[in-house]
């Protein structure tokens, strides 16, 4: 997911070892799905971004 414009792309499979998809504590939930989201900048935003731009802008707004 692009941090600047929100563009998303589906990824069919991951390369390398699988991330942890089983929680260490389920708090009583019956877990039936897990999500992994990769954050960064899409090619268009990378091309348009000044070198000193802060790519974590959206994370700081959520705090």
Order of alpha helices (4+ residues) and beta strands (2+ residues): alpha-alpha
